[in-house]
Amino acid sequence: MSDYNELMKIVDKEVITVKELRHITNDELVSQISETKPDPKRKNCFRYELKLTNGEIYFVFVKKPWYMILRGE
């Protein structure tokens, strides 16, 4: 499987794990990753914008830890 297909398999899930976020961060196809404003539909997730080297932009979500959810952060 090509690197692009492997990356798209992760990105297509939308809600990913911290381990998958680390994998994406280290991928050479990703030129920039930045945390953006949370999505109102997914209040319990961090939202990240991924910019690929080919110019494509994707958004992924990482679920907040349970203690942040309990504190209402």
Secondary structure, 3 states (H helix, E strand, C coil): CCHHHHHHHHHCCCEECHHHHHHHHCCCCEEEEEEECCCCCCCCEEEEEEEECCCCEEEEEEECCHHHHHHCC
